[in-house]
Amino acid sequence: MTIPHHKNKTLATLAAFLLGGLGLHRLYLRGARDRWLWAHLASLPAAALVAALAPQADGFYKLLPVTLSVLVGLLEALVLGLMSDDKWDARFNPGSGRQSDTHWPVAVVLVASMMLGAGGLIATISRFFDLLYTGGAYG
């Protein structure tokens, strides 16, 4: 019987922060069979499809699938990083024989995730409404 690999909460949170738009953290945590990993990866061909079907569209719309995937990745970084160590081990490390003990690096990643996520969400919403109501008159 093999002992399951112990998954590091700090590494998963950092992966969600840096490459959450591609779903790298989901690959680390759940493997290649995770549906949400494939949803993250589908944002790339979706953006290419939008660009191909509407070449005259504003770049905002062409990048919207990727932008939304990145914002979801930042949200997932917050969810993973704020999870208690006991709950983390029960969900991702059952039977590993080790207990997680996260420290201050997770807090730094959480602060950065909150800053980029909130700023990105506000910018996305404001640009969307600018394009929707003024046709991009403000940018």
Legacy VTK file of the C-alpha trace (Angstrom):
# vtk DataFile Version 3.0
C-alpha trace
ASCII
DATASET POLYDATA
POINTS 139 float
0.000 0.000 0.000
1.404 3.376 -0.973
1.101 6.455 1.191
-0.634 9.341 -0.626
1.511 12.348 -1.475
1.098 15.204 1.012
-0.179 18.307 -0.811
1.262 21.629 0.303
-1.296 24.363 0.990
1.184 27.191 0.387
2.237 25.750 -2.968
-1.367 25.246 -4.074
-2.307 28.797 -3.051
0.725 30.233 -4.854
-0.070 28.179 -7.972
-3.647 29.479 -7.935
-2.348 33.038 -7.588
0.290 32.823 -10.335
-1.244 30.390 -12.822
-4.836 30.014 -11.651
-6.100 31.170 -15.030
-4.665 28.001 -16.529
-5.849 25.777 -13.672
-2.376 24.613 -12.597
-3.476 24.489 -8.950
-6.351 22.193 -9.874
-3.960 19.871 -11.683
-1.771 19.766 -8.562
-4.697 19.147 -6.214
-7.033 16.895 -8.163
-5.191 15.673 -11.260
-5.999 15.749 -14.954
-9.533 14.421 -14.490
-10.752 17.574 -12.764
-13.509 19.222 -14.824
-12.705 22.716 -13.599
-9.111 22.316 -14.771
-10.441 21.767 -18.268
-12.820 24.710 -17.919
-9.821 26.931 -17.114
-7.899 25.554 -20.075
-10.929 26.005 -22.349
-10.685 29.767 -21.836
-7.740 29.895 -24.255
-9.526 28.360 -27.272
-12.664 30.293 -26.303
-10.717 33.548 -26.545
-9.293 32.460 -29.907
-12.801 31.593 -31.101
-14.131 35.008 -30.093
-11.223 36.675 -31.904
-11.839 34.573 -35.026
-15.613 35.061 -35.110
-15.550 38.770 -34.314
-12.247 40.250 -35.534
-13.665 43.776 -35.340
-14.618 43.386 -31.665
-12.821 45.317 -28.961
-9.831 43.516 -27.441
-11.684 43.407 -24.117
-14.206 40.950 -25.545
-11.490 38.863 -27.186
-9.704 38.447 -23.866
-12.815 38.164 -21.687
-12.740 34.332 -21.356
-9.109 34.437 -20.199
-9.787 37.410 -17.913
-12.654 35.597 -16.216
-10.524 32.466 -15.799
-7.758 34.511 -14.157
-10.250 36.191 -11.814
-11.664 32.791 -10.824
-8.112 31.557 -10.218
-7.479 34.488 -7.879
-10.721 33.726 -6.044
-9.671 30.087 -5.734
-6.335 31.244 -4.265
-8.299 33.048 -1.554
-10.501 30.034 -0.869
-7.539 27.649 -0.655
-5.388 29.970 1.429
-8.127 30.778 3.930
-9.045 27.128 4.474
-8.044 25.894 7.927
-5.173 23.417 8.058
-7.444 20.733 9.531
-9.992 21.126 6.761
-7.168 21.224 4.168
-5.760 17.932 5.410
-9.188 16.304 5.561
-9.930 17.320 1.963
-6.578 17.005 0.191
-4.363 14.879 2.454
-6.438 12.039 3.863
-4.147 9.255 4.958
-0.885 11.084 4.232
0.232 10.724 7.839
1.345 14.360 8.059
-0.360 17.509 9.265
-0.186 20.845 7.459
1.209 23.814 9.338
1.006 26.954 7.211
2.749 30.175 8.140
3.064 33.776 6.969
3.885 33.134 3.246
0.239 32.157 2.703
-0.829 35.506 4.170
1.392 37.358 1.689
-0.128 35.429 -1.215
-3.626 36.112 0.151
-3.001 39.859 0.347
-1.627 39.892 -3.204
-4.580 37.808 -4.427
-7.043 40.170 -2.812
-5.333 43.236 -4.282
-5.086 41.880 -7.835
-8.450 40.155 -7.730
-10.389 43.159 -6.457
-8.582 45.553 -8.790
-9.041 43.233 -11.759
-12.721 42.701 -11.018
-13.380 46.426 -10.684
-11.468 47.141 -13.903
-13.322 44.385 -15.768
-16.739 45.562 -14.625
-15.989 49.215 -15.382
-14.615 48.441 -18.864
-17.594 46.214 -19.612
-20.071 48.953 -18.715
-18.017 51.542 -20.591
-18.234 49.434 -23.742
-21.863 48.502 -23.145
-23.234 51.991 -22.517
-20.854 54.358 -24.315
-19.286 52.166 -26.953
-15.870 52.692 -25.391
-15.961 56.473 -25.246
-13.835 56.506 -22.104
-11.071 54.255 -23.295
LINES 1 140
139 0 1 2 3 4 5 6 7 8 9 10 11 12 13 14 15 16 17 18 19 20 21 22 23 24 25 26 27 28 29 30 31 32 33 34 35 36 37 38 39 40 41 42 43 44 45 46 47 48 49 50 51 52 53 54 55 56 57 58 59 60 61 62 63 64 65 66 67 68 69 70 71 72 73 74 75 76 77 78 79 80 81 82 83 84 85 86 87 88 89 90 91 92 93 94 95 96 97 98 99 100 101 102 103 104 105 106 107 108 109 110 111 112 113 114 115 116 117 118 119 120 121 122 123 124 125 126 127 128 129 130 131 132 133 134 135 136 137 138
